[in-house]
Every structure is written in C-alpha cells, then in structure tokens.
Amino acid sequence: MLELAHDAAGTLSLNYAGDALNTAAYIARHGLQPHFISAIGQDHYSDMMMESWRERGLEVSHVLRHPTRLPGLYAIHRTTTGDREFLYWRSESAAREMCNLPDWPNCASLAKAATVLYFTGITLAILADRHKEMLLELAQCVRDNHGHVVFDPNYRPILWTDRDYARSWMTRAGSLATLVLATDADDQALWGEKAASVLGEPWLRIGVDHVVMKQGVNGSSWISRNAPAIHCAAKTPQSIIDTTGAGDAFNAGLIAGLANGLDTDEAMTLANATAADSLTYSGALPPIGRSVRS
C-alpha cells in the first residue's frame, strides 16, 4: 500500500508498506532475495512502488499489474509514546484481485516450488473466499514438496465480517503451517482471553508444531509441541520513534536467521534485534540503503 506519515516536524511523507511487503524488505536487508507476489496498478505511484522494491533487493518479476485498480492507501497518526493509529482506504485495491489476473497461474507455479512460503492473515482476509482457497492450496503444495509454510495471523477484526468467520480461515491456514508467528494481543482478540491464556495453545491445539509468540516489551517465546518453551528477552532501543512494522521486522529477522542456519536461540535474538532497530525511524520501513543495527 501507499503509506502517508507525518514526521517529527509535521511534514507528510509518502512511502510504501504493507505487512508481507515489510517482512520481505527486512529479509532482503539480511542478505537474502525474497520473491514478492502481489498486485498493484499501472499508474505512476505503482511504478514508483515497484522501483522502490527493486532498490530494496526484492525480486519483483511476479508482481502483477491490474489494468484499472490502484494500490491501497493508509495514513499513520503517531501518539507521543510512539504508538500508532491507522486510517485505511483499500477496499478497491489491486491486491484484492491478484488471483483474478491472467498471470496469476505463473505466480502460483513459482509459489508452489518455494522453499519457504510466507503469508499473513491480512492477505487471507482481503481475498474472496475462492481466492482464499487458492492461497491455501499453494500452502498445501509447499508442504507436500517438503517446504516450509510460515504464517502470521496478524488478526485485524475490521477486515473480517465476524470473529467466527476469521477463526475458521485462520484455523485452516494455521493447520498448514510449519511455523506460526503470532502476537499475544492478536491471539486474545481472535480466540478470546480465556482460550489464549496459555501462550500458543490455540495453535498447538489445531496441529501446529511450532509457534513463536511476539509479546512486545516482554520479548518473544518459541513454543513447541514436544519441548520446553524458549523465551528471548526484548531488545529495547535508546529511543522509540515509531512502532509501525515492528512485528513484520521481527518475522523477517527470524526467517532470515533460520534460513541462514542459525539455531533457534540465535534466530530469536536476531529477530528481536531487527524489531528493535525498526523502532528507531519513522514509518514501516527504513530509508533505502540503511544497514541493520543489531
């Protein structure tokens, strides 16, 4: 999506962000080249988005171009504590129609052969039901090919007609995942406070083997079905400018760490450091060319 944000001086800036995109961009900062699949328009701003993604190190040959629709748009309002409030304009975004575009089968073929397929509950939420089925089919193919499926539920109630509907699709997505990257507050909102009182339990109950629970200032926990939980303390930066995209940055650090051969403890530490670094600048993504501060 297009991102509008005010800096400390009150100047409005235009950037490009979105949860899956943010994670892809942070993965690229760790020396990997993720293939990003989505849909944007054929307008000037979409061209600028595409160029920005290339500069960040993403492989964008499978980003689709919708002939009439535009990118989604959101604006960020930050409070004095660095927390943020969002306003969205995305009901007619191109990304909602990516599975309807002529080149989608080529994208699906690429995704089915992935070593790691990463998607989120926001992507799941914005697609029509028949397209949700197509996304889950991709996840099943990756599992069948012995690849890894990483799913961040990223539950946003405003995107779902009701919680039961969201739960049904989240359950199906989670059951296909080799790793679920959840957030404690989102889990409470999705499953209910009582159901989510034991970290990761709703996901373990549906068959997920490994869950990472993001707990904000309380750090993160790796929870496995048949092993003791591993907790990693949060890394707190000297100053917090903006919390936008911190969870996405965490996901990227973890995925990149595991892909680069780190053990669980090391990957969790890298994930927390990547999230902490993301708090030190405005917007969901850092300036292009800025290195990771670990």
NORZI-V107177 format. One record per residue. RES is the residue in one small letter. SS is DSSP state (H for helix, E for strand, C for the rest). NEAR is the number of other C-alpha atoms within 8 Angstrom. D_FIRST is the distance of its C-alpha to the first C-alpha in Angstrom with 2 decimals. Layout:
BEGIN
res & ss & near & d_first
RES & SS & NEAR & D_FIRST
RES & SS & NEAR & D_FIRST
END
This chain:
BEGIN
res & ss & near & d_first
m & C & 9 & 0.00
l & E & 11 & 3.78
e & E & 12 & 6.19
l & E & 12 & 9.68
a & E & 13 & 12.54
h & E & 11 & 16.30
d & C & 9 & 18.51
a & C & 5 & 22.08
a & C & 5 & 23.46
g & C & 6 & 21.18
t & C & 7 & 19.42
l & E & 8 & 15.89
s & E & 8 & 13.70
l & E & 8 & 10.46
n & E & 9 & 8.59
y & E & 8 & 5.74
a & C & 11 & 5.41
g & C & 8 & 5.71
d & H & 10 & 9.41
a & H & 10 & 10.61
l & H & 9 & 8.99
n & H & 14 & 10.54
t & H & 12 & 13.71
a & H & 13 & 13.93
a & H & 13 & 13.71
y & H & 11 & 16.36
i & H & 15 & 18.44
a & H & 13 & 18.61
r & H & 11 & 19.89
h & C & 9 & 22.69
g & C & 6 & 23.92
l & C & 8 & 22.58
q & C & 9 & 20.49
p & C & 9 & 18.21
h & E & 10 & 17.28
f & C & 11 & 13.62
i & C & 9 & 13.36
s & C & 9 & 10.53
a & E & 13 & 10.15
i & E & 15 & 8.58
g & C & 13 & 10.81
q & C & 11 & 13.87
d & C & 7 & 13.19
h & H & 6 & 13.59
y & H & 6 & 10.07
s & H & 12 & 9.25
d & H & 9 & 12.51
m & H & 8 & 11.66
m & H & 9 & 8.68
m & H & 9 & 11.31
e & H & 8 & 13.97
s & H & 8 & 12.37
w & H & 12 & 12.05
r & H & 10 & 15.64
e & H & 8 & 16.80
r & C & 11 & 15.70
g & C & 10 & 17.88
l & C & 14 & 15.79
e & E & 11 & 17.44
v & C & 11 & 15.13
s & C & 5 & 17.91
h & C & 11 & 16.70
v & C & 10 & 13.17
l & E & 12 & 13.96
r & E & 9 & 13.69
h & C & 14 & 13.99
p & C & 6 & 16.68
t & C & 6 & 15.74
r & C & 10 & 12.33
l & E & 13 & 9.25
p & C & 13 & 5.47
g & C & 14 & 4.58
l & E & 11 & 5.25
y & E & 13 & 7.00
a & E & 10 & 10.09
i & E & 12 & 12.24
h & E & 9 & 15.98
r & E & 10 & 18.10
t & C & 8 & 21.67
t & C & 5 & 24.65
t & C & 6 & 24.61
g & C & 10 & 21.13
d & C & 10 & 19.78
r & E & 11 & 16.66
e & E & 8 & 15.83
f & E & 8 & 12.53
l & E & 7 & 12.07
y & E & 8 & 9.56
w & E & 7 & 9.34
r & C & 9 & 8.10
s & C & 5 & 11.61
e & C & 8 & 11.63
s & E & 12 & 8.41
a & H & 15 & 9.63
a & H & 10 & 8.95
r & H & 11 & 11.56
e & H & 11 & 14.02
m & H & 12 & 13.88
c & H & 7 & 17.34
n & H & 6 & 18.82
l & C & 9 & 18.34
p & C & 5 & 21.57
d & C & 7 & 20.57
w & H & 11 & 19.42
p & H & 7 & 22.97
n & H & 8 & 22.74
c & H & 10 & 19.62
a & H & 9 & 21.56
s & H & 8 & 24.58
l & H & 8 & 22.83
a & H & 10 & 21.42
k & H & 10 & 24.87
a & C & 9 & 26.47
a & C & 9 & 24.23
t & C & 8 & 26.09
v & E & 9 & 23.32
l & E & 12 & 20.68
y & E & 8 & 17.98
f & E & 10 & 15.81
t & E & 12 & 14.96
g & H & 12 & 15.86
i & H & 12 & 12.37
t & H & 8 & 12.22
l & H & 11 & 15.77
a & H & 10 & 15.22
i & H & 8 & 12.85
l & C & 11 & 15.25
a & C & 8 & 18.54
d & H & 6 & 21.58
r & H & 7 & 22.82
h & H & 9 & 19.62
k & H & 10 & 19.78
e & H & 8 & 23.26
m & H & 8 & 22.17
l & H & 9 & 19.85
l & H & 11 & 22.80
e & H & 8 & 25.11
l & H & 11 & 23.27
a & H & 13 & 23.74
q & H & 9 & 27.38
c & H & 10 & 27.93
v & H & 18 & 26.73
r & H & 11 & 29.12
d & H & 7 & 31.86
n & C & 7 & 31.48
h & C & 7 & 31.92
g & C & 11 & 28.39
h & E & 12 & 26.43
v & E & 14 & 23.77
v & E & 13 & 21.75
f & E & 14 & 20.02
d & E & 10 & 18.25
p & C & 11 & 18.73
n & C & 10 & 16.19
y & C & 10 & 17.68
r & C & 8 & 15.94
p & H & 8 & 18.69
i & H & 5 & 16.77
l & H & 8 & 15.15
w & C & 10 & 18.71
t & C & 8 & 21.68
d & C & 7 & 23.98
r & H & 9 & 24.66
d & H & 6 & 27.14
y & H & 9 & 24.72
a & H & 12 & 22.21
r & H & 10 & 25.16
s & H & 8 & 26.37
w & H & 9 & 23.25
m & H & 10 & 22.73
t & H & 10 & 26.39
r & H & 9 & 26.17
a & H & 10 & 23.24
g & H & 12 & 25.05
s & H & 10 & 28.28
l & H & 12 & 26.92
a & C & 13 & 25.58
t & C & 10 & 27.75
l & E & 13 & 25.88
v & E & 15 & 23.92
l & E & 13 & 21.96
a & E & 14 & 22.29
t & E & 10 & 22.21
d & H & 11 & 25.36
a & H & 7 & 23.94
d & H & 11 & 21.67
d & H & 13 & 24.77
q & H & 13 & 26.88
a & H & 9 & 24.55
l & H & 10 & 24.35
w & H & 11 & 27.97
g & C & 9 & 29.78
e & C & 9 & 31.30
k & C & 7 & 34.49
a & C & 10 & 32.98
a & C & 14 & 30.78
s & C & 7 & 33.60
v & C & 6 & 34.28
l & C & 8 & 31.37
g & C & 12 & 29.91
e & H & 9 & 32.63
p & H & 9 & 30.61
w & H & 13 & 29.05
l & H & 13 & 32.42
r & H & 7 & 34.01
i & C & 9 & 31.99
g & C & 7 & 32.92
v & C & 16 & 30.35
d & C & 9 & 32.38
h & E & 12 & 30.21
v & E & 15 & 27.86
v & E & 13 & 26.38
m & E & 14 & 26.03
k & E & 12 & 23.93
q & C & 11 & 25.96
g & H & 7 & 24.51
v & H & 6 & 27.46
n & H & 7 & 29.72
g & C & 13 & 28.34
s & E & 15 & 27.74
s & E & 12 & 30.05
w & E & 11 & 30.51
i & E & 14 & 32.25
s & E & 11 & 34.10
r & C & 8 & 36.22
n & C & 4 & 39.43
a & E & 6 & 39.19
p & E & 6 & 39.10
a & E & 8 & 35.78
i & E & 8 & 34.71
h & E & 8 & 33.36
c & E & 11 & 31.69
a & C & 8 & 31.67
a & C & 12 & 28.62
k & C & 8 & 28.52
t & C & 6 & 28.17
p & C & 9 & 27.26
q & C & 4 & 29.50
s & C & 6 & 26.87
i & C & 11 & 23.64
i & C & 9 & 21.16
d & C & 14 & 17.97
t & C & 12 & 17.54
t & C & 11 & 13.74
g & C & 12 & 13.06
a & H & 12 & 16.84
g & H & 8 & 17.13
d & H & 12 & 14.70
a & H & 15 & 16.83
f & H & 13 & 19.91
n & H & 11 & 19.03
a & H & 14 & 18.63
g & H & 19 & 21.91
l & H & 12 & 23.69
i & H & 10 & 22.65
a & H & 12 & 23.44
g & H & 15 & 26.65
l & H & 11 & 27.88
a & H & 7 & 27.05
n & C & 6 & 29.03
g & C & 6 & 31.99
l & C & 10 & 31.90
d & C & 8 & 33.65
t & H & 7 & 32.08
d & H & 9 & 33.15
e & H & 9 & 31.93
a & H & 15 & 28.52
m & H & 13 & 28.13
t & H & 9 & 29.24
l & H & 12 & 26.73
a & H & 15 & 23.92
n & H & 16 & 25.10
a & H & 14 & 25.43
t & H & 15 & 21.90
a & H & 14 & 20.64
a & H & 13 & 23.10
d & H & 11 & 22.03
s & H & 16 & 18.39
l & C & 15 & 19.94
t & C & 11 & 21.50
y & C & 9 & 18.76
s & C & 12 & 16.20
g & C & 10 & 12.51
a & C & 12 & 11.11
l & C & 10 & 12.35
p & C & 9 & 15.68
p & C & 5 & 16.74
i & C & 6 & 17.09
g & C & 5 & 20.61
r & C & 6 & 21.25
s & C & 5 & 23.23
v & C & 8 & 23.17
r & C & 6 & 25.68
s & C & 6 & 27.53
END
